[in-house]
């Protein structure tokens, strides 16, 4: 029988007891009576992370309360006294990035990471050694990080290596097309057919999920991979590619942050192609995966209205612009 295929009732019972203990019997005042911290409200991204980080600094180097009764993969974190989250070295605003004024790490994934650590009662450590999204997954497989929390796309290929949680946000896949180059091909009303049969040069980030998405969805395209998203965008504006391919959030950000984008580029949102974003843990950590799903159920219940592409952009970029997708 393969490893992790069947788990005994005892392990599931321990997980149930652990979950009930963590979510309903914590009376120390660490959460001020609130089930989970909310990202909503008037506080900005920097203030929110500072609030969570301040709470996190109060935890000691290890937990002593009933550690033995916890599932092995969670017990290891509690005994160690900290949980390690894996992120890419490259900033991924609004998910994780350094504040321009203070240099502090902030963003949605940072807030979620601190909320998880605070619920476990351990310190949060953010490992940003990974050069790519795929390398974050590799660090989970190798045991270098406990949880991949890095705006990580849930893909079949990655799911063969790690266990994914339920998605905490989902984007439409999107393209940004060079209007001038597209005009040479045909009138704009042929856009749906143009997208379906895309044959031009398509820019994507190297070692990202969109390399495989591009190969699968646009088999006739000439795929050009770039080290970073900034390089990918610059190649499009320089006329080196006909289009670039990523999620709707990133395409919207380009439109909001580059004044010439609306004139030179055309955004296209692909409604039937989704990009679910989730956390990932080791294939040998099924109960940590379940615990995170319980955590996310409550987190999403409190913050679902904030976890949309337009709300995230509005909160972290403060453009003041209309963020509705037309």
VENFEN-V493983 format. One line per field, one symbol per residue. ss: DSSP state (H for helix, E for strand, - for the rest). Layout:
BEGIN
ss=???
END
This chain:
BEGIN
ss=--------HHHHHHHHHHHHHHHH--------------------HHHHHHHHHHHH----------HHH--HHHHHHHHH-EEEEEEE---E---EEE------EE-HHHHHHHHHHHHH--EEEEEEEE--HHHHHHHHH-----EE----E--HHHH--EEE----EEEEEEEEEEHHHHH----HHHHHHHHH----EEEEE---HHHHHHHHH----EEEEE--HHHHHHHHH-----EEEEEHHHHHHHHHH---HHHHEEEEEEEEEEEEE--EEE---HHHHHHHHHHHHHHHHHHHHH--HHHHHHHHH---------
END
